[in-house]
Amino acid sequence: MKLIRVLTIILFASITFPLRAGDGFCDVRNSAFNAGEAITFKVFYTVAGVYVGAGEATFNSSLKMLNNVPVFHVIGDGKTFSFYDNFFKVRDRYETYIDTATLQPLKFVRNVYEGGYKKYENVTFNKVTNTAITNDGVFKVPSCVQDVLSSIYYARNIDFNAYKPGDKIPFTRFLDKELFSMYIRYIGKETIKTKYGKFNAIKFKPLLIKGTIFEGGEKMTVWISDDKNKIPVRIESPISVGSIKVDMTRIRIKVM
């Protein structure tokens, strides 16, 4: 399981369609998270209705300087539990450096080990030339673009009160030398109870393209806390074999 990538896809992902100029979701200001936040998720896999803990993902944020610009340095670590290491060991690390003023990423690093497969990616976003400088070349990107990890923190600042159930909310992401125009469909609000608590939640569905992991269509469901922090509390989705559930298990929040 590609834990961090799967989790980020689950949280806010992944449909590709022709890019549109002028993404309207560019002027968001941060009110949802701060340096010092730490969130842990447990990933469950199920076949025949039985959920088994398969791995864990953690997200931590700190405040740093990057080229004299204050940034949120966010690290996402994913790993399989020791039992699953015998079958498919995963040790993933994703890092993003987010401009605190614009919530746009300035740098992205991916270092993953997945069942013997290794991948290292280093991307610098040049906001003057609107380019992404990668290991494999320089790519033109829009002025408003996110990486796979920063998109989670960017999207946590959506004002869902400005949308009606059924509305689509788009934004653009860069990964693996490609631009992806993404959207989520807002469903509404409801109360959800997990093993780790009862939450007033905002519910939405990302529209997915059928691939090696996920079925196509709007079959994935995401719940985030209906408060200023908008913490993902549960995600459920069928996959190619069985289904997965991701629950938030621990959180530490710094007061803004």
Backbone as CSV, one residue per row, in Angstrom:
resi,resn,N_x,N_y,N_z,CA_x,CA_y,CA_z,C_x,C_y,C_z
1,MET,0.840,-1.203,0.000,0.000,0.000,0.000,0.868,1.243,0.000
2,LYS,0.587,2.154,-0.883,1.326,3.404,-0.946,0.642,4.371,0.012
3,LEU,0.983,4.265,1.296,0.144,4.843,2.337,-0.057,6.335,2.210
4,ILE,1.028,7.113,2.120,0.846,8.561,2.064,0.151,8.955,0.775
5,ARG,0.592,8.376,-0.334,-0.026,8.758,-1.602,-1.485,8.327,-1.638
6,VAL,-1.769,7.088,-1.183,-3.153,6.645,-1.126,-3.969,7.551,-0.221
7,LEU,-3.396,7.901,0.944,-4.134,8.741,1.874,-4.400,10.114,1.290
8,THR,-3.412,10.688,0.619,-3.640,12.010,0.039,-4.610,11.938,-1.131
9,ILE,-4.547,10.861,-1.891,-5.541,10.674,-2.945,-6.923,10.550,-2.331
10,ILE,-7.008,9.773,-1.254,-8.279,9.604,-0.580,-8.798,10.933,-0.056
11,LEU,-7.920,11.712,0.513,-8.356,12.952,1.151,-8.849,13.975,0.141
12,PHE,-8.121,14.184,-0.925,-8.502,15.254,-1.857,-8.101,14.957,-3.290
13,ALA,-8.625,13.851,-3.927,-7.955,13.659,-5.180,-8.855,13.197,-6.280
14,SER,-8.721,12.445,-7.237,-7.745,12.642,-8.258,-8.387,12.381,-9.586
15,ILE,-8.869,13.405,-10.181,-9.403,13.315,-11.533,-8.593,14.216,-12.440
16,THR,-8.333,13.785,-13.663,-7.652,14.644,-14.627,-8.611,14.982,-15.751
17,PHE,-8.637,16.235,-16.122,-9.420,16.681,-17.264,-8.781,17.960,-17.769
18,PRO,-9.142,18.480,-18.953,-8.441,19.632,-19.509,-8.380,20.800,-18.543
19,LEU,-7.203,21.400,-18.439,-6.994,22.507,-17.513,-7.771,23.734,-17.944
20,ARG,-8.250,24.467,-16.958,-8.949,25.710,-17.233,-8.139,26.859,-16.673
21,ALA,-8.014,27.911,-17.422,-7.260,29.076,-16.959,-8.011,29.753,-15.830
22,GLY,-7.232,30.279,-14.878,-7.839,31.101,-13.841,-8.587,30.330,-12.784
23,ASP,-7.937,29.426,-12.099,-8.565,28.703,-11.000,-8.998,29.704,-9.934
24,GLY,-10.281,29.690,-9.567,-10.799,30.667,-8.619,-10.455,30.372,-7.179
25,PHE,-9.813,29.240,-6.921,-9.503,28.852,-5.551,-8.045,29.190,-5.248
26,CYS,-7.661,30.443,-5.473,-6.258,30.835,-5.331,-6.017,31.814,-4.191
27,ASP,-7.032,32.439,-3.700,-6.847,33.536,-2.751,-7.215,33.156,-1.321
28,VAL,-7.063,31.871,-0.993,-7.396,31.391,0.345,-6.364,31.872,1.357
29,ARG,-6.823,32.237,2.539,-5.935,32.574,3.650,-6.113,31.528,4.745
30,ASN,-5.028,31.187,5.416,-5.050,30.085,6.364,-5.772,30.436,7.653
31,SER,-6.743,29.614,8.012,-7.409,29.719,9.309,-7.616,28.344,9.928
32,ALA,-7.047,27.290,9.295,-7.351,25.921,9.694,-6.238,25.226,10.466
33,PHE,-4.983,25.617,10.278,-3.890,24.881,10.918,-2.766,25.837,11.282
34,ASN,-1.851,25.326,12.105,-0.712,26.129,12.530,0.493,25.222,12.724
35,ALA,1.667,25.824,12.857,2.865,25.053,13.175,2.673,24.339,14.508
36,GLY,3.169,23.127,14.602,3.031,22.336,15.818,1.880,21.354,15.777
37,GLU,1.094,21.379,14.707,-0.010,20.429,14.574,0.535,19.044,14.232
38,ALA,-0.064,18.017,14.816,0.317,16.632,14.525,-0.945,15.783,14.459
39,ILE,-1.103,15.035,13.365,-2.284,14.196,13.165,-1.831,12.792,12.785
40,THR,-2.466,11.788,13.383,-2.173,10.393,13.068,-3.430,9.717,12.536
41,PHE,-3.268,8.949,11.460,-4.361,8.190,10.860,-4.005,6.709,10.857
42,LYS,-5.017,5.872,11.074,-4.843,4.428,10.941,-5.578,3.976,9.688
43,VAL,-4.890,3.174,8.882,-5.446,2.688,7.625,-5.893,1.241,7.811
44,PHE,-7.173,0.991,7.530,-7.738,-0.350,7.644,-8.033,-0.897,6.248
45,TYR,-7.781,-2.178,6.085,-8.108,-2.869,4.833,-9.144,-3.939,5.143
46,THR,-10.106,-4.104,4.251,-11.158,-5.075,4.526,-11.445,-5.952,3.318
47,VAL,-11.653,-7.213,3.594,-12.178,-8.175,2.632,-13.254,-8.963,3.359
48,ALA,-14.383,-9.174,2.722,-15.504,-9.910,3.307,-16.002,-9.252,4.590
49,GLY,-15.910,-7.927,4.647,-16.495,-7.189,5.754,-15.671,-7.133,7.015
50,VAL,-14.458,-7.673,7.004,-13.605,-7.676,8.192,-12.498,-6.640,8.007
51,TYR,-12.446,-5.648,8.924,-11.425,-4.602,8.859,-10.194,-5.021,9.659
52,VAL,-9.028,-4.874,9.044,-7.761,-5.199,9.695,-6.826,-4.002,9.550
53,GLY,-6.197,-3.584,10.661,-5.257,-2.477,10.599,-4.055,-2.832,9.743
54,ALA,-3.803,-2.028,8.696,-2.724,-2.335,7.760,-1.537,-1.404,7.894
55,GLY,-1.781,-0.164,8.342,-0.682,0.787,8.411,-1.090,2.069,9.093
56,GLU,-0.150,2.997,9.131,-0.359,4.255,9.841,0.285,5.388,9.053
57,ALA,-0.360,6.540,9.074,0.192,7.738,8.443,0.153,8.884,9.440
58,THR,1.228,9.660,9.505,1.295,10.802,10.415,1.654,12.056,9.626
59,PHE,1.063,13.180,10.041,1.316,14.474,9.415,1.723,15.464,10.498
60,ASN,2.884,16.093,10.340,3.399,17.044,11.319,3.790,18.338,10.619
61,SER,3.498,19.472,11.256,3.845,20.770,10.673,4.720,21.566,11.634
62,SER,5.665,22.318,11.061,6.523,23.205,11.842,6.742,24.476,11.031
63,LEU,7.263,25.506,11.679,7.523,26.783,11.012,9.009,26.908,10.724
64,LYS,9.365,27.199,9.465,10.766,27.339,9.069,10.911,28.503,8.098
65,MET,12.167,28.789,7.741,12.461,29.784,6.714,13.040,29.063,5.499
66,LEU,12.579,29.422,4.313,13.104,28.876,3.070,13.400,30.042,2.137
67,ASN,14.685,30.278,1.895,15.103,31.420,1.065,14.502,32.733,1.577
68,ASN,14.577,32.894,2.903,14.095,34.100,3.588,12.577,34.267,3.549
69,VAL,11.862,33.206,3.227,10.398,33.226,3.230,9.907,32.315,4.347
70,PRO,9.025,32.798,5.248,8.472,31.916,6.278,7.549,30.875,5.649
71,VAL,7.768,29.617,6.017,6.992,28.524,5.430,6.536,27.559,6.518
72,PHE,5.420,26.887,6.242,5.034,25.716,7.017,5.738,24.512,6.394
73,HIS,6.568,23.849,7.194,7.214,22.620,6.729,6.359,21.455,7.209
74,VAL,5.692,20.792,6.284,4.800,19.682,6.614,5.443,18.380,6.165
75,ILE,5.483,17.408,7.073,6.042,16.089,6.780,4.938,15.050,6.924
76,GLY,4.768,14.237,5.891,3.845,13.112,5.953,4.618,11.811,5.879
77,ASP,4.507,10.997,6.922,5.185,9.696,6.969,4.145,8.584,6.922
78,GLY,4.399,7.567,6.122,3.509,6.415,6.057,4.284,5.122,6.179
79,LYS,3.727,4.174,6.905,4.395,2.879,7.047,3.364,1.781,7.247
80,THR,3.699,0.602,6.768,2.904,-0.571,7.065,3.255,-1.070,8.461
81,PHE,2.298,-1.743,9.091,2.578,-2.388,10.367,3.498,-3.590,10.124
82,SER,4.168,-4.036,11.194,5.222,-5.048,11.059,4.723,-6.330,10.395
83,PHE,3.480,-6.717,10.670,2.948,-7.944,10.059,2.922,-7.826,8.537
84,TYR,2.493,-6.648,8.033,2.408,-6.446,6.586,3.774,-6.225,5.950
85,ASP,4.779,-5.864,6.768,6.135,-5.712,6.234,6.627,-7.000,5.583
86,ASN,6.141,-8.140,6.071,6.556,-9.422,5.514,6.056,-9.618,4.085
87,PHE,4.977,-8.904,3.734,4.383,-9.058,2.409,4.714,-7.881,1.491
88,PHE,4.628,-6.682,2.023,4.842,-5.483,1.201,5.213,-4.326,2.122
89,LYS,6.497,-4.177,2.361,6.973,-3.160,3.296,6.896,-1.772,2.674
90,VAL,6.337,-0.826,3.432,6.218,0.562,2.982,6.845,1.491,4.007
91,ARG,7.709,2.368,3.530,8.248,3.460,4.337,8.272,4.698,3.431
92,ASP,7.260,5.515,3.531,7.107,6.692,2.672,7.311,7.970,3.466
93,ARG,7.954,8.943,2.841,8.027,10.287,3.427,7.761,11.318,2.331
94,TYR,6.787,12.184,2.600,6.462,13.312,1.734,6.681,14.593,2.532
95,GLU,7.290,15.592,1.903,7.509,16.878,2.560,7.074,18.012,1.636
96,THR,6.475,19.044,2.227,6.138,20.239,1.471,6.497,21.468,2.291
97,TYR,6.872,22.519,1.593,7.208,23.803,2.220,6.216,24.830,1.683
98,ILE,5.277,25.251,2.532,4.144,26.066,2.113,4.346,27.506,2.563
99,ASP,4.297,28.433,1.629,4.377,29.863,1.943,3.249,30.216,2.914
100,THR,3.595,30.749,4.078,2.574,31.033,5.093,1.602,32.120,4.653
101,ALA,2.020,32.986,3.742,1.163,34.099,3.311,0.183,33.691,2.219
102,THR,0.615,32.817,1.308,-0.213,32.481,0.143,-0.772,31.062,0.167
103,LEU,-0.240,30.207,1.051,-0.562,28.778,1.092,-0.198,28.061,-0.208
104,GLN,0.749,28.622,-0.960,1.264,27.976,-2.163,2.581,27.262,-1.830
105,PRO,2.794,26.053,-2.346,4.039,25.340,-2.053,5.226,25.955,-2.787
106,LEU,6.357,26.024,-2.093,7.596,26.497,-2.702,8.563,25.349,-2.988
107,LYS,8.385,24.233,-2.266,9.256,23.073,-2.460,8.508,21.815,-2.048
108,PHE,8.785,20.721,-2.746,8.151,19.434,-2.459,9.192,18.336,-2.587
109,VAL,9.225,17.419,-1.612,10.174,16.300,-1.623,9.402,15.011,-1.368
110,ARG,9.685,14.009,-2.182,9.070,12.690,-1.990,10.171,11.648,-1.956
111,ASN,10.204,10.837,-0.897,11.206,9.786,-0.734,10.476,8.536,-0.264
112,VAL,10.283,7.575,-1.153,9.424,6.444,-0.826,10.132,5.116,-1.053
113,TYR,9.740,4.145,-0.243,10.143,2.748,-0.404,8.873,1.919,-0.300
114,GLU,8.543,1.213,-1.368,7.283,0.480,-1.427,7.521,-0.895,-2.034
115,GLY,7.698,-1.889,-1.166,7.887,-3.258,-1.633,9.084,-3.448,-2.536
116,GLY,10.184,-2.748,-2.258,11.386,-2.831,-3.074,11.515,-1.712,-4.085
117,TYR,10.413,-1.028,-4.381,10.441,0.112,-5.306,10.854,1.364,-4.544
118,LYS,11.825,2.101,-5.113,12.287,3.334,-4.492,12.055,4.505,-5.439
119,LYS,11.681,5.636,-4.866,11.447,6.837,-5.670,11.852,8.058,-4.866
120,TYR,12.681,8.909,-5.483,13.036,10.191,-4.870,12.686,11.296,-5.854
121,GLU,11.977,12.290,-5.363,11.561,13.417,-6.197,11.755,14.710,-5.416
122,ASN,12.351,15.699,-6.065,12.573,17.009,-5.449,12.078,18.070,-6.430
123,VAL,11.105,18.858,-5.991,10.491,19.864,-6.860,10.600,21.231,-6.201
124,THR,11.097,22.207,-6.942,11.102,23.601,-6.500,10.136,24.386,-7.385
125,PHE,9.207,25.102,-6.744,8.243,25.911,-7.489,8.752,27.350,-7.559
126,ASN,9.012,27.820,-8.772,9.446,29.198,-8.986,8.211,30.040,-9.270
127,LYS,7.854,30.902,-8.323,6.631,31.687,-8.442,6.801,32.901,-9.352
128,VAL,8.037,33.214,-9.722,8.280,34.328,-10.649,8.062,33.870,-12.090
129,THR,8.615,32.695,-12.417,8.509,32.174,-13.785,7.359,31.185,-13.955
130,ASN,6.663,30.862,-12.839,5.585,29.865,-12.863,6.066,28.552,-13.483
131,THR,7.127,28.019,-12.885,7.687,26.751,-13.330,7.912,25.836,-12.133
132,ALA,7.944,24.532,-12.419,8.303,23.519,-11.434,9.620,22.899,-11.871
133,ILE,10.648,23.053,-11.044,11.986,22.552,-11.365,12.148,21.202,-10.673
134,THR,12.281,20.126,-11.441,12.290,18.773,-10.910,13.575,18.049,-11.278
135,ASN,13.704,16.804,-10.793,14.837,15.951,-11.163,14.872,15.698,-12.670
136,ASP,13.719,15.767,-13.313,13.598,15.378,-14.718,13.415,16.547,-15.673
137,GLY,13.558,17.772,-15.169,13.415,18.909,-16.062,12.598,20.029,-15.448
138,VAL,12.313,21.031,-16.267,11.554,22.204,-15.840,10.210,22.189,-16.557
139,PHE,9.135,22.396,-15.790,7.790,22.299,-16.340,7.004,23.567,-16.032
140,LYS,6.241,24.030,-17.012,5.397,25.197,-16.830,4.184,24.809,-15.994
141,VAL,3.851,25.650,-15.004,2.695,25.396,-14.148,1.904,26.688,-13.996
142,PRO,0.636,26.602,-13.597,-0.135,27.815,-13.340,0.403,28.552,-12.115
143,SER,0.004,29.789,-11.963,0.422,30.553,-10.782,-0.188,29.981,-9.518
144,CYS,-1.326,29.333,-9.651,-2.003,28.711,-8.510,-1.926,27.199,-8.681
145,VAL,-1.007,26.559,-7.951,-0.807,25.119,-8.094,-0.416,24.545,-6.744
146,GLN,-0.775,23.288,-6.498,-0.453,22.608,-5.256,0.286,21.311,-5.553
147,ASP,1.071,20.842,-4.562,1.619,19.498,-4.655,0.691,18.542,-3.926
148,VAL,1.048,17.251,-3.934,0.143,16.238,-3.407,-0.110,16.397,-1.907
149,LEU,0.849,16.947,-1.169,0.693,17.110,0.271,0.129,18.479,0.640
150,SER,0.624,19.533,-0.010,0.124,20.875,0.316,-1.351,21.019,-0.023
151,SER,-1.837,20.222,-0.997,-3.244,20.319,-1.387,-4.181,19.986,-0.235
152,ILE,-3.747,19.087,0.661,-4.569,18.757,1.823,-4.750,19.979,2.706
153,TYR,-3.654,20.659,2.993,-3.704,21.807,3.901,-4.378,23.002,3.238
154,TYR,-4.199,23.128,1.937,-4.873,24.188,1.185,-6.384,23.977,1.225
155,ALA,-6.811,22.730,0.958,-8.237,22.441,0.874,-8.924,22.482,2.233
156,ARG,-8.163,22.339,3.310,-8.766,22.454,4.640,-9.288,23.862,4.906
157,ASN,-8.879,24.807,4.089,-9.323,26.187,4.265,-10.509,26.557,3.371
158,ILE,-11.114,25.576,2.734,-12.332,25.836,1.967,-13.443,26.290,2.909
159,ASP,-14.161,27.330,2.534,-15.345,27.768,3.269,-16.554,27.033,2.691
160,PHE,-16.892,25.896,3.286,-17.986,25.091,2.755,-19.340,25.768,2.913
161,ASN,-19.421,26.763,3.790,-20.681,27.491,3.936,-21.022,28.295,2.682
162,ALA,-20.035,28.489,1.823,-20.268,29.235,0.583,-20.781,28.334,-0.538
163,TYR,-20.946,27.041,-0.265,-21.360,26.098,-1.302,-22.659,25.400,-0.926
164,LYS,-23.358,24.933,-1.942,-24.581,24.163,-1.758,-24.272,22.689,-1.995
165,PRO,-25.020,21.775,-1.347,-24.826,20.355,-1.632,-24.911,20.082,-3.137
166,GLY,-23.935,19.344,-3.627,-23.850,19.052,-5.050,-22.844,19.902,-5.801
167,ASP,-22.408,21.025,-5.195,-21.437,21.902,-5.854,-20.074,21.217,-5.980
168,LYS,-19.345,21.550,-7.062,-17.981,21.079,-7.269,-16.999,22.193,-6.926
169,ILE,-15.886,21.816,-6.288,-14.860,22.777,-5.880,-13.538,22.350,-6.521
170,PRO,-13.014,23.102,-7.514,-11.820,22.681,-8.250,-10.529,23.326,-7.749
171,PHE,-9.412,22.646,-7.971,-8.086,23.251,-7.851,-7.083,22.407,-8.628
172,THR,-5.841,22.889,-8.760,-4.839,22.251,-9.623,-3.664,21.742,-8.799
173,ARG,-3.150,20.551,-9.153,-2.046,19.925,-8.428,-0.987,19.450,-9.410
174,PHE,0.287,19.471,-8.962,1.411,19.003,-9.781,2.035,17.786,-9.116
175,LEU,2.202,16.700,-9.874,2.844,15.482,-9.369,3.320,14.654,-10.554
176,ASP,4.513,14.051,-10.403,5.056,13.165,-11.438,5.084,13.838,-12.807
177,LYS,5.551,15.078,-12.828,5.725,15.838,-14.070,4.410,16.169,-14.769
178,GLU,3.297,16.033,-14.064,1.998,16.287,-14.678,1.170,17.249,-13.839
179,LEU,0.291,17.983,-14.529,-0.697,18.821,-13.865,-2.028,18.086,-13.820
180,PHE,-2.667,18.129,-12.656,-3.967,17.505,-12.482,-4.956,18.574,-12.030
181,SER,-6.017,18.741,-12.783,-7.103,19.595,-12.327,-8.065,18.727,-11.528
182,MET,-8.306,19.120,-10.296,-9.013,18.283,-9.349,-10.283,18.964,-8.877
183,TYR,-11.244,18.180,-8.440,-12.363,18.781,-7.727,-12.949,17.785,-6.745
184,ILE,-13.653,18.322,-5.788,-14.433,17.517,-4.859,-15.874,17.989,-4.945
185,ARG,-16.810,17.087,-4.680,-18.223,17.436,-4.682,-18.719,17.520,-3.235
186,TYR,-19.197,18.688,-2.860,-19.717,18.899,-1.508,-21.067,18.201,-1.375
187,ILE,-21.219,17.366,-0.340,-22.457,16.612,-0.125,-23.343,17.262,0.933
188,GLY,-22.745,17.726,2.027,-23.535,18.325,3.096,-22.879,18.110,4.448
189,LYS,-23.687,18.187,5.496,-23.177,18.040,6.854,-23.961,16.963,7.592
190,GLU,-23.253,16.230,8.471,-23.895,15.206,9.278,-23.005,14.872,10.469
191,THR,-23.542,14.126,11.411,-22.773,13.662,12.565,-22.264,12.252,12.285
192,ILE,-20.984,12.025,12.563,-20.398,10.710,12.344,-19.729,10.237,13.627
193,LYS,-19.887,8.964,13.921,-19.293,8.370,15.116,-18.258,7.341,14.696
194,THR,-17.040,7.486,15.204,-15.983,6.512,14.977,-15.545,5.941,16.325
195,LYS,-14.636,4.999,16.274,-14.090,4.427,17.507,-13.398,5.489,18.344
196,TYR,-12.982,6.573,17.689,-12.157,7.577,18.357,-12.938,8.834,18.723
197,GLY,-14.262,8.824,18.510,-15.059,9.966,18.929,-16.261,10.205,18.035
198,LYS,-17.085,11.166,18.457,-18.272,11.574,17.708,-18.030,12.979,17.183
199,PHE,-18.283,13.200,15.887,-17.907,14.460,15.262,-19.060,15.040,14.446
200,ASN,-19.267,16.353,14.569,-20.053,17.074,13.578,-19.157,17.224,12.357
201,ALA,-19.627,16.761,11.212,-18.721,16.620,10.072,-19.289,17.220,8.791
202,ILE,-18.359,17.632,7.930,-18.643,18.032,6.558,-18.344,16.823,5.673
203,LYS,-19.265,16.515,4.779,-19.153,15.312,3.954,-18.973,15.698,2.489
204,PHE,-18.006,15.064,1.821,-17.852,15.301,0.389,-17.302,14.061,-0.306
205,LYS,-17.348,14.088,-1.634,-16.879,12.967,-2.448,-15.939,13.471,-3.537
206,PRO,-14.706,12.971,-3.587,-13.849,13.256,-4.743,-14.241,12.336,-5.897
207,LEU,-14.231,12.860,-7.101,-14.513,12.052,-8.285,-13.213,11.423,-8.766
208,LEU,-13.164,10.096,-8.816,-11.929,9.378,-9.128,-11.975,8.754,-10.512
209,ILE,-10.819,8.732,-11.169,-10.675,7.986,-12.416,-10.322,6.541,-12.076
210,LYS,-10.925,5.611,-12.769,-10.631,4.206,-12.527,-9.169,3.920,-12.822
211,GLY,-8.492,3.243,-11.872,-7.076,2.938,-12.031,-6.727,1.648,-11.330
212,THR,-5.447,1.515,-10.957,-4.981,0.271,-10.340,-5.433,0.135,-8.898
213,ILE,-5.758,1.267,-8.238,-6.141,1.218,-6.831,-7.637,1.412,-6.662
214,PHE,-8.173,2.475,-7.270,-9.549,2.865,-7.020,-10.451,2.588,-8.211
215,GLU,-11.728,2.310,-7.898,-12.751,2.266,-8.920,-13.090,3.698,-9.328
216,GLY,-13.622,3.854,-10.519,-13.993,5.182,-10.973,-15.303,5.649,-10.356
217,GLY,-15.606,6.935,-10.587,-16.860,7.488,-10.095,-16.742,8.090,-8.712
218,GLU,-17.891,8.421,-8.153,-17.930,9.084,-6.847,-18.247,8.070,-5.748
219,LYS,-17.396,7.070,-5.604,-17.631,6.013,-4.627,-16.895,6.240,-3.312
220,MET,-15.956,7.158,-3.309,-15.216,7.481,-2.092,-15.955,8.551,-1.302
221,THR,-15.952,8.421,0.022,-16.599,9.406,0.885,-15.613,9.884,1.935
222,VAL,-15.576,11.196,2.155,-14.665,11.821,3.113,-15.478,12.646,4.096
223,TRP,-15.138,12.537,5.380,-15.738,13.376,6.420,-14.631,14.178,7.100
224,ILE,-14.817,15.491,7.210,-13.883,16.338,7.950,-14.650,17.078,9.033
225,SER,-13.951,17.451,10.095,-14.619,18.095,11.224,-15.225,19.432,10.805
226,ASP,-16.448,19.679,11.258,-17.158,20.917,10.922,-16.784,21.998,11.927
227,ASP,-15.543,22.441,11.851,-15.039,23.514,12.703,-13.946,24.237,11.925
228,LYS,-13.264,25.156,12.554,-12.271,25.937,11.810,-11.064,25.110,11.381
229,ASN,-10.800,23.985,12.070,-9.622,23.177,11.751,-9.853,22.202,10.605
230,LYS,-11.087,21.780,10.398,-11.439,20.884,9.284,-10.482,19.690,9.194
231,ILE,-10.409,18.946,10.272,-9.550,17.762,10.341,-10.244,16.581,9.666
232,PRO,-9.594,15.879,8.749,-10.187,14.643,8.223,-10.364,13.636,9.359
233,VAL,-11.584,13.133,9.537,-11.846,12.200,10.632,-12.139,10.788,10.134
234,ARG,-12.654,10.661,8.902,-12.872,9.322,8.332,-12.923,9.409,6.814
235,ILE,-12.370,8.381,6.169,-12.460,8.222,4.727,-12.793,6.768,4.448
236,GLU,-13.718,6.540,3.541,-14.080,5.183,3.143,-14.107,5.093,1.623
237,SER,-13.615,3.967,1.094,-13.638,3.790,-0.355,-13.453,2.327,-0.729
238,PRO,-14.203,1.858,-1.738,-13.857,0.568,-2.336,-12.573,0.713,-3.134
239,ILE,-11.792,-0.358,-3.209,-10.609,-0.381,-4.072,-10.712,-1.602,-4.978
240,SER,-9.672,-1.873,-5.740,-9.756,-2.937,-6.742,-10.093,-4.288,-6.125
241,VAL,-9.558,-4.553,-4.931,-9.909,-5.761,-4.183,-10.241,-5.343,-2.760
242,GLY,-11.479,-5.516,-2.340,-11.883,-5.129,-0.993,-12.168,-3.644,-0.889
243,SER,-11.921,-3.098,0.286,-12.130,-1.669,0.516,-11.198,-1.211,1.627
244,ILE,-11.103,0.108,1.786,-10.277,0.666,2.846,-11.067,1.688,3.642
245,LYS,-10.642,1.837,4.868,-11.182,2.863,5.759,-10.000,3.514,6.456
246,VAL,-10.030,4.826,6.554,-8.975,5.573,7.233,-9.616,6.395,8.336
247,ASP,-9.157,6.225,9.562,-9.685,6.977,10.703,-8.592,7.807,11.349
248,MET,-8.940,9.037,11.711,-8.049,9.857,12.525,-8.036,9.283,13.941
249,THR,-6.834,9.015,14.469,-6.722,8.382,15.779,-6.151,9.296,16.854
250,ARG,-5.273,10.231,16.450,-4.679,11.158,17.425,-4.471,12.504,16.763
251,ILE,-4.575,13.557,17.588,-4.346,14.895,17.047,-3.811,15.814,18.132
252,ARG,-2.880,16.662,17.725,-2.398,17.742,18.584,-2.516,19.034,17.785
253,ILE,-3.255,19.999,18.335,-3.505,21.253,17.630,-2.890,22.401,18.408
254,LYS,-2.178,23.265,17.709,-1.659,24.497,18.288,-2.670,25.615,18.061
255,VAL,-2.981,26.361,19.117,-3.932,27.463,18.998,-3.344,28.542,18.111
256,MET,-4.156,29.029,17.153,-3.677,30.037,16.211,-3.782,31.425,16.823
